[in-house]
């Protein structure tokens, strides 16, 4: 899961750099995705 998130973060970072006006939305989307992924992963591991 971790390597996958790393790739996704890098991809989104590059997208944000090429599209500055969408940076805020991208950051929000990244944090939401990571937060949701953490919750799902946490629920699965219990």
TORRO-208299 format. One line per 10 residues: their letters; for each residue x, y, z of C-alpha. Coordinates in Angstrom, 1 decimal. Example, Ala and Ser with C-alpha at 12.3 -4.5 7.8 and 13.67 -1.06 7.14 Angstrom:
2
AS) 12.3,-4.5,7.8 | 13.7,-1.1,7.1
REM end
This chain:
46
XXXXXXXXXX) 0.0,0.0,0.0 | 2.8,2.5,0.9 | 4.7,2.3,-2.4 | 1.4,2.7,-4.2 | 0.6,5.9,-2.2 | 4.1,7.2,-2.9 | 3.6,6.8,-6.7 | 0.2,8.4,-6.4 | 1.5,11.3,-4.4 | 4.3,11.8,-7.0
XXXXXXXXXX) 1.9,11.7,-9.9 | -0.5,14.2,-8.2 | 2.5,16.5,-7.3 | 3.5,16.6,-11.0 | 0.0,17.3,-12.1 | -0.3,20.1,-9.6 | 3.0,21.6,-10.8 | 1.7,21.6,-14.4 | -1.7,23.0,-13.3 | -1.1,25.5,-10.5
XXXXXXXXXX) -4.7,26.7,-10.3 | -5.9,23.2,-9.4 | -3.2,22.8,-6.7 | -5.6,23.4,-3.8 | -8.2,21.0,-5.1 | -5.5,18.4,-5.7 | -4.1,18.7,-2.2 | -7.6,18.3,-0.8 | -8.2,15.3,-3.0 | -4.8,13.7,-1.9
XXXXXXXXXX) -5.5,14.2,1.8 | -9.0,12.9,1.4 | -7.8,9.8,-0.5 | -5.0,9.1,2.1 | -7.4,9.6,5.0 | -10.0,7.3,3.5 | -7.3,4.8,2.6 | -6.0,4.9,6.1 | -9.4,4.3,7.6 | -10.1,1.4,5.3
XXXXXX) -6.7,-0.2,5.9 | -7.1,0.3,9.6 | -10.5,-1.4,9.6 | -9.1,-4.3,7.5 | -6.2,-4.9,9.8 | -8.3,-5.3,12.9
REM end
